[in-house]
Amino acid sequence: MTHIYETIILGGGPAGLSAALYAGRGKLDTLLIEKGSFGGQVATTYEVDNYPGTDIGITGPQLADKMRKQAETFGTKFVKEDIVNVELQDKIKKITTTKGEYLGKTVIIATGASPKMVGFKGEADLRGRGVSYCATCDADFFTDLPIAVIGGGDSAIQEALYLAKFGSKVTIIHRRQGFRAAQYLVDRAKAHEKIDFLLDSVVEEAVETEGLLTGLKIRNVVTGEVTDFPVDGVFVFVGYEPISDLFVGKVKMNDFKEIITDVYMRTDVPGVFAAGDVRETTIRQVVTAAADGAVAAISCEKYLGEEA
Ligand code: NAP
């Protein structure tokens, strides 16, 4: 007979790893399924300076590694598999991966979010050939070359500061004058000798030469003027979208396909919980994702106690 886990966690980012820690420590028989590398988006972040209790200067991959090791200590089983289907309605939930099937009494959806595309002409074609969504992965390719960053949120400004260690110059292209990013980040970028700003500006098109990005066509949204901007790399940080396609029609979502939960991280399906960036929430930080994971695991424990 197939083993029935008490909890199956889908996703190994901060929300999933924190849920694994709490579920394991609560002695729940727990499985965590992750398709890529553990740590989620934090694993592609250069530096995390706002997660309590960690050393200043800790890198995203280091923090992710610490989280995974801590969660493993308490007995959660980890597998690296690609989930292809979920059946959540019945009391026993079924998760199908490319390698097999897993049964669980509760499920925590912690699949996170992935970077959004801007939609300029050539963006998809030049991905990996000058267009990137991950500074820690690709910064090195642009050592001593001019780099552009698109966006005005925390990600754009923080990653621009990181990219300035590599590029000859970093230009932040943002569609308006105001920034969504925290003021201290904006101040640091403004004070940085290698960073400058192109505001009220949007990228319309990528210019390529022999299959590689060599420039951008940028339109000023106030004057309408379009200018050519030579650049070797453009990093896009215009927000994230939830990784939730597998759950459409199976749990309640908002119009952005974010899963709706209550404060206990319960979805509208009994025994199914959601945590972190995949759910409808206002603040998306490593610490809030980790908190969601903890709440979800404790809620699973409570649900299992009530169902027994
Ligand atoms: P975000 O806060 O949603 O900001 C997205 C930025 O991209 C905004 O400035 C937005 O402009 C711009 N944008 C959106 N669509 C665009 C388009 N089609 N063309 C041009 N520009 C576009 O996203 P984020 O910076 O990725 O941050 C996501 C979440 O993670 C936030 O909650 C953030 O606080 C958090 N985060 C925190 C940290 C940290 O604490 N250090 C680091 C990274 C991320 P408008 O402002 O005009 O809408």
Residues whose N, C-alpha, C, O or C-beta is under 5 A from the ligand:
A	BS01	NAP	V118 G151 G152 G153 D154 S155 A156 Q158 R175 R176 R180 F237 V238 G239 Y240 T282 I283 R284
